[in-house]
């Protein structure tokens, strides 16, 4: 994986021909065009948990078509 600076406050991660773009909100000096790196990190944790839930659901033949994970977070002071 390679992460490069793409101008403004945008990092772009490249891996296997895919990319994930981050950006800061306007009040943080960015353009607000993508999730912040912090939100991408939180989303990746939720997706990781979701994958394990899907594996278990498939293994035990449980329905999962409408599965949804809701994540709330709060930044520490």
C-alpha positions in Angstrom: 0.0 0.0 0.0 1.2 3.5 -0.8 -0.3 6.7 0.6 0.4 9.8 -1.3 -0.4 13.5 -0.8 -2.8 14.7 -3.5 -2.9 18.5 -2.6 -5.0 20.4 -0.1 -5.6 18.1 2.8 -6.1 14.9 0.7 -4.3 11.7 1.3 -4.9 8.9 -1.2 -4.1 5.3 -0.3 -3.4 2.9 -3.3 -3.5 -0.9 -3.0 -3.9 -3.5 -5.7 -5.3 -0.9 -8.2 -7.8 0.3 -5.7 -7.8 3.6 -3.8 -9.3 5.2 -0.7 -9.4 9.0 -0.6 -9.5 11.0 2.6 -10.0 14.8 3.1 -10.5 17.2 5.9 -13.7 19.2 6.3 -13.6 22.9 5.2 -13.2 24.1 8.8 -10.1 21.8 9.0 -8.4 23.2 5.9 -9.8 20.7 3.4 -12.5 20.7 0.9 -14.8 18.2 2.6 -14.9 15.9 -0.5 -14.3 12.6 1.3 -14.4 11.1 4.7 -11.7 12.2 7.1 -8.9 9.7 7.8 -10.4 9.3 11.3 -13.8 8.4 9.9 -12.2 6.0 7.4 -10.4 4.3 10.3 -13.7 4.0 12.3 -15.5 2.7 9.1 -12.7 0.1 8.6 -13.2 -1.2 12.1 -17.0 -1.5 11.6 -16.4 -3.2 8.2 -14.0 -5.7 9.8 -16.6 -6.6 12.5 -19.2 -6.9 9.7 -17.1 -9.3 7.8 -16.8 -11.6 10.8 -20.6 -11.4 11.4 -21.2 -12.3 7.7 -18.9 -15.3 8.0 -20.7 -16.5 11.1 -24.2 -15.9 9.6 -23.2 -17.8 6.4 -21.7 -20.7 8.5 -24.9 -21.0 10.5 -27.2 -20.4 7.6 -28.6 -17.2 9.2 -30.2 -14.4 7.1 -27.9 -11.4 6.7 -29.3 -9.6 3.6 -30.5 -6.6 5.6 -27.6 -6.5 8.0 -26.5 -3.0 9.1 -23.9 -1.8 11.5 -24.4 1.6 13.1 -21.4 3.2 14.7 -21.3 6.2 17.0 -18.1 7.8 18.1 -16.9 10.7 20.1 -13.5 12.4 19.9 -11.7 12.6 23.2 -10.9 16.0 24.5 
